[in-house]
Amino acid sequence: MKSIQKSMRMPEKTVEGIQEIAQQWGKEFSAVAKKLLDEGIKMYRCPGIVFSEGAGGRRARIAGAGIEVWEVIAIHKNIGENFERLGNTFDWLSEMQLRSALAYYRAYPEEIDQLMAQNESWTPENIYQRFPFLAGSRS
């Protein structure tokens, strides 16, 4: 993606907050600021979506549920993109939460498709290769 340099003034508290997060993440200030701005734009465009850290990294999730957007979309595709069945599958999620996930996918399909492909690529063999300690738990 093309990068454009811009200069901006930020409140001191904002700069301090970004610096604190950069230190926690072990990243440069500008990389963290870019990431947070990108996530902020995505949340603005798709109300009901938040970003949080998980085992697989920082990803889009449904607010109030913790479930990742890609998980809902993968099921939605597997059930023939039937919204009623999706609601029955995720009966603990509200209609608005499900619609937020679908809207996020419409806005950012490449991101979600990549996560679904990554998940589908896991096989027992490459799991045991990557995490050899799990091989002892095979039955």
C-alpha positions in Angstrom: 0.0 0.0 0.0 1.3 3.5 -0.9 2.3 5.5 2.1 1.9 9.2 2.4 3.7 11.3 5.0 1.5 13.7 6.9 2.3 15.9 9.9 -0.2 16.5 12.7 -0.5 17.9 16.2 -1.8 15.6 18.9 -2.6 16.2 22.5 0.2 15.3 24.9 -2.0 12.6 26.5 -2.5 11.0 23.1 1.2 10.9 22.4 1.9 9.5 25.9 -0.8 6.8 25.3 0.7 5.8 22.0 4.2 5.7 23.4 3.0 3.5 26.3 1.3 1.1 23.8 4.4 1.1 21.6 6.5 0.1 24.5 4.1 -2.7 25.5 4.0 -4.0 21.9 7.7 -3.6 21.3 7.1 -1.5 18.2 8.0 2.0 16.9 5.7 4.9 17.7 4.7 5.5 14.1 3.8 1.8 13.5 1.6 1.8 16.6 0.0 5.2 15.7 -0.8 3.9 12.1 -2.3 0.6 13.5 -4.5 2.5 16.0 -5.6 5.0 13.3 -6.4 2.1 10.9 -8.4 0.3 13.6 -10.2 3.5 14.5 -11.3 4.0 11.0 -12.5 0.4 10.7 -14.5 0.7 13.9 -16.0 4.0 12.8 -17.1 2.5 9.5 -18.4 -0.7 11.2 -20.0 0.0 14.5 -20.1 -3.0 16.8 -16.7 -4.2 15.8 -13.7 -3.8 18.1 -10.0 -4.9 18.0 -8.3 -6.8 20.7 -5.3 -9.0 21.2 -5.8 -12.8 21.2 -3.7 -15.9 20.7 -3.6 -15.3 16.9 -2.8 -11.6 17.2 -4.8 -8.4 17.1 -8.0 -9.0 15.2 -11.5 -7.7 14.5 -14.0 -9.0 17.0 -17.7 -8.6 17.7 -18.1 -6.1 20.5 -19.5 -7.7 23.7 -18.8 -11.2 22.5 -15.1 -11.6 21.9 -15.7 -13.9 18.9 -13.6 -13.0 15.9 -15.4 -11.7 12.7 -13.8 -14.4 10.5 -15.3 -17.1 12.6 -18.8 -15.8 12.0 -18.2 -15.3 8.3 -16.7 -18.8 7.9 -19.9 -20.3 9.4 -22.1 -18.0 7.4 -20.4 -19.2 4.2 -20.7 -22.9 5.3 -24.4 -22.6 5.9 -25.2 -21.1 2.5 -25.1 -17.5 3.7 -28.5 -18.0 5.3 -29.0 -15.2 8.0 -31.7 -17.1 9.9 -29.5 -20.2 10.3 -26.6 -17.9 11.3 -28.8 -16.5 14.0 -29.7 -20.0 15.2 -26.0 -21.0 15.1 -24.9 -18.0 17.2 -28.1 -17.7 19.3 -26.2 -15.8 22.0 -25.4 -13.0 19.6 -27.9 -10.3 18.7 -29.0 -9.6 15.2 -27.1 -6.3 15.3 -23.9 -8.1 16.3 -24.2 -10.6 13.4 -25.0 -7.7 11.0 -21.9 -5.9 12.2 -19.8 -8.9 11.4 -21.3 -9.2 7.9 -20.9 -5.5 7.3 -17.2 -5.7 8.4 -16.7 -8.5 5.9 -18.3 -6.5 3.1 -16.0 -3.6 3.9 -12.8 -5.7 4.4 -13.2 -9.0 2.6 -9.4 -9.5 1.8 -8.6 -9.3 5.5 -11.2 -11.9 6.5 -10.6 -14.2 3.6 -6.9 -14.3 4.5 -7.8 -15.3 8.1 -10.2 -18.0 6.9 -7.6 -19.4 4.5 -5.0 -19.4 7.3 -7.4 -21.3 9.5 -8.2 -23.8 6.8 -4.5 -24.5 6.1 -4.0 -26.0 9.6 -3.6 -29.8 9.5 -2.7 -32.2 12.3 0.7 -32.6 10.7 1.7 -29.0 10.6 0.2 -28.4 14.1 2.4 -31.1 15.5 5.4 -29.8 13.5 4.9 -26.3 14.8 4.0 -27.4 18.4 5.9 -30.6 19.0 4.7 -30.8 22.6 1.2 -31.6 21.4 2.5 -34.8 19.6 2.6 -36.5 23.0 -1.2 -36.0 23.4 -2.1 -38.0 20.3 -4.2 -41.0 20.9 
